[in-house]
Amino acid sequence: MIFKLACGDVMPGCSARFENTNRAHLMNDIAQHAATHHGITTITPDITAALDNHIQTAAS
């Protein structure tokens, strides 16, 4: 299974896209991007919920 997220679905205007077969690795990549490009250094439960609502899955 592949997990995918378009950052623009959560942060309008951002063109970054992420995908990984490991959900935890995907979340780590997203957290690094959030810190580097959006200045978000703490992933709160509200942010996690927003991400969860936008992560899509596809067959690998």
C-alpha positions, 0 to 999 in steps of 0.5 A, a space after each residue: 500500500 502507498 500512502 500519499 499526501 498533497 501538502 496543498 490540501 492542508 496548506 493552500 498554495 503549497 505544491 509539495 507532494 509526498 508518498 511512501 509505503 510506510 505511513 510513519 516514514 510519510 509522517 516524518 517526511 511531512 513533519 520535516 517539510 512542515 518545519 523547513 517550509 512552513 515554520 511548523 516545528 510541533 505537530 499537534 493532535 489537530 495537525 495530525 488529524 488534518 493530515 489524517 483526513 487528507 492522506 490517501 492510499 493506493 495499491 502498490 
